[in-house]
């Protein structure tokens, strides 16, 4: 019986660890690809197509990329906060 409880606790910890690692991997990929993709896409298709000069399009595309970085970071903090509070509530519920 005692051995069963240890195995179930280990499997729950492994499951939450895998979930956390998947979340971290997803946001890492998003942090790399989204700002770079938006930079080049907005530079070519939005700013240069609208008639901005080359230097201006670089500047405005960089602003778009910085905003994308901040959005991804804010989403990561939101998801991490909710994951942490959700697992904390289930632990408290099990102790009662």
C-alpha positions, 0 to 999 in steps of 0.5 A: 500500500505504501509503495503504491502511494509513492508510485502514484505521487511520482507519476503525478510529479512526472506528469506535471513536469512534462506539462511544464516542460511542454509549456516552456518549450512552446513559449521558447519556440514562440519567443524565437519565431514570432518576433523574427517572423513579424519583423521581416513580414511587417517590414516587407509587406506592411511598411515597405509596401506602404511606401516607407523608406528602407530606414523607416521600415527597419525602425517600425518593424523593430517596434513590431518585433519588440511588441511581439516579445512583450506579448509572448512574455506576458502570455508566458507569465499568465500561463505559468501563474495559472499553472502554479495556482491550479496545482496548488489548489488541487494539493490543498483539496487533497489534504482536506 
